[in-house]
Amino acid sequence: MQYLIIAYDNEGVLEKRFEVRQAHLEGAKKLMSEGKIISAGALIEEEKMVGSTLFVDFDSDDELNDWLENEPYVRNGVWNMEEFQIVPVKLLPKD
């Protein structure tokens, strides 16, 4: 199932974001190569990264939850999980 993920950062975590960014990017690139992450990018406000947005495609809610449990920005308290949004979507096929 395809989802739009909107994940704003917690307040004051920009330094923490940069500390764990490499691990986040490595995981994201792996999932992109598997077709699980379709597209992703940082949310920007006043020229600063304040969160992330992703289009993802997981086979099940369990698979989505497994990703979130292992996502470095979740494990390290970067993303504000109280305001985290998961929106089901149907993306236009690339073909």
C-alpha positions as CSV (number, residue, x, y, z in Angstrom):
1,M,0.0,0.0,0.0
2,Q,1.2,3.5,-0.8
3,Y,1.5,6.2,1.8
4,L,2.5,9.8,2.1
5,I,4.6,10.3,5.2
6,I,4.9,13.7,6.7
7,A,7.3,13.9,9.6
8,Y,8.2,17.1,11.3
9,D,11.2,17.2,13.6
10,N,11.0,17.8,17.3
11,E,12.0,21.2,18.4
12,G,15.8,21.8,18.8
13,V,17.0,18.6,17.1
14,L,18.8,20.0,14.1
15,E,22.2,18.9,15.4
16,K,20.8,15.4,16.3
17,R,19.4,15.2,12.7
18,F,22.8,15.8,11.3
19,E,24.4,13.3,13.7
20,V,22.2,10.4,12.5
21,R,21.6,11.6,8.9
22,Q,24.1,9.3,7.3
23,A,22.4,6.2,8.8
24,H,19.0,7.6,7.8
25,L,20.2,8.1,4.2
26,E,21.8,4.7,4.0
27,G,18.6,3.0,5.0
28,A,16.5,5.2,2.7
29,K,18.7,4.4,-0.3
30,K,18.4,0.7,0.4
31,L,14.6,1.0,0.6
32,M,14.6,3.1,-2.6
33,S,16.5,0.3,-4.4
34,E,13.9,-2.2,-3.2
35,G,11.0,0.1,-4.4
36,K,9.8,0.6,-0.8
37,I,10.6,4.3,-0.8
38,I,9.4,5.9,-4.0
39,S,10.5,9.5,-3.3
40,A,11.8,11.4,-0.3
41,G,13.1,14.8,0.7
42,A,13.5,17.3,3.5
43,L,10.9,19.8,4.6
44,I,12.4,23.3,4.5
45,E,11.3,26.3,6.4
46,E,13.3,29.6,6.5
47,E,16.1,27.7,4.7
48,K,16.4,25.1,7.5
49,M,15.5,21.4,7.5
50,V,12.5,20.9,9.8
51,G,11.3,17.5,8.8
52,S,10.9,14.9,6.1
53,T,8.3,13.8,3.5
54,L,8.3,10.5,1.8
55,F,6.2,8.5,-0.6
56,V,6.4,4.8,0.4
57,D,5.0,1.5,-0.8
58,F,4.9,-1.3,1.7
59,D,3.2,-4.6,1.3
60,S,1.5,-4.4,4.8
61,D,1.1,-2.3,7.8
62,D,3.5,-4.6,9.6
63,E,6.2,-3.9,7.1
64,L,5.6,-0.1,7.5
65,N,5.8,-0.4,11.3
66,D,9.0,-2.5,11.0
67,W,10.5,0.3,9.0
68,L,9.5,2.9,11.5
69,E,10.8,0.9,14.4
70,N,14.2,0.8,12.8
71,E,14.3,4.3,11.2
72,P,17.2,6.3,12.7
73,Y,15.2,9.5,12.9
74,V,12.5,7.7,15.0
75,R,15.0,5.8,17.2
76,N,17.0,8.9,17.9
77,G,14.0,11.2,18.6
78,V,14.4,13.4,15.5
79,W,10.9,13.0,14.2
80,N,8.0,14.3,16.3
81,M,5.9,11.1,16.4
82,E,3.0,12.9,18.2
83,E,2.4,14.8,15.0
84,F,3.6,12.2,12.5
85,Q,1.2,11.7,9.6
86,I,0.7,8.6,7.5
87,V,-1.7,9.3,4.6
88,P,-2.8,6.5,2.3
89,V,-2.4,7.6,-1.4
90,K,-2.6,6.1,-4.9
91,L,0.3,7.5,-6.9
92,L,0.1,7.9,-10.7
93,P,2.1,5.0,-12.3
94,K,5.4,6.0,-14.0
95,D,4.5,4.0,-17.1
